[in-house]
Structure formats: structure tokens, C-alpha cells
Amino acid sequence: MTAQEMFEELGFRKNTSICYGKDHIVYEKAIGNEEDDCGFDIFTVEFKDKIFTYHNTWNSAIKTNVAILRAINKQFEEWGWLDD
């Protein structure tokens, strides 16, 4: 399974609305809904320059699990970033 497939299985989608380079990808996942008292948030995983950021629009702590870490690791592996 590719990193993109792993992210999609977790509910993320690859952001294609902005032109990123071949080594610059952003995956996004919408959380919540407008009817929810907690509001709406977007989780973002961005890969660029051999690093990644994982954040949300509220800039609060994000719970994570092994599945998301495996997807992140897979993206690093596919680009050969683990070899450095």
C-alpha cells in the first residue's frame, strides 16, 4: 500500500488545489461539522524538505495513533528520506 492510500484510508485527502513540488505534499482531513458544538477543524500533514508537520487549524494538541505514524513513515520511505 502506498503512503497516499494509507492516508486516504485514514480519511485524509491529498490537497491538489495548490501546486506543490514532487517532494512537497499536503494531506488534509476535516474533523467535526457545523452542527457540532465543537465546530469544524482540519488536520494537516505536510511533507517538505525532509521534514513533516502535523497540525490543526486550532493549533491545539492532536491525538495520534500508530496508523498515522505508519503512513508518515511510509511517505518518508517512498521518498528515500529514511536513508539520510
N, C-alpha and C positions, 0 to 999 in steps of 0.2 A: 504494500500500500504506500502511496506517495504521501508526502507531508500535506499537500493540498487536500487529498482525500481524507486524511486524518483530521484536519481542521474542519472540513465540511461535515464529517461525522459528529463532531462536537458542536455543530450549529454555527460555525464561523463561515463567512464568505470572503473570498478574495476581493479586495477593493480594486476595481478596474476603472473607476471614474477619474483617477489621476494617473498620469503617465509616470510610472516608476521604471527604473532600470532593471536589467535582468537579475541583479543582486540586491534589489530593493523591493520587498513585498510587504503589503499590509493586509492582515486578516481582521475582520470585524464581526462582532456578534451583538445583536440587540438584546437587551435584558429588560424585562418588565413590559408594561403597557401604559397607555394614557389613563386608563380607568383605575389602575393600581394606585394606592395611596403613596407608594414608594416612588412613583414616577417612572421615568424611562432612562436607561443608561446604555452606553455602548462600550463593550470591551474591545480593546485593540491590541493586537500583537504585531509589532513592526520589526522587520529584519533589514539591517543596513550596516555596511562597513564592519561586518563580522561581529556585530552585537545585536541584541534584541531588546525591545522594551515591551512590557505587558502592563497596560494601564486601562483605566476607565475615564469617562468624561467627568465624573465627580471627584477624581483624584483621591479616592478612598482605598483602603486595603482591599485586596482582591483574594478571595479564596481560590485555591488552585488544587489540582489533583494530578495523579500520575499520568492520566491520559493527555492532558495539555502539555505536560513536561515531555512526554514521548513525542508528541507532534513537533514541539520546538526542537528537540534533539534530532528528529528526522530531517527537519529543514536544514539544520547545520550540517548533518551528514551528507545530504544531497548536494550541497554546495562545496563540500570538502573543507568546511571551516573547522572541523574537529582535528584535522591533520596538522594545523599550525601550532 
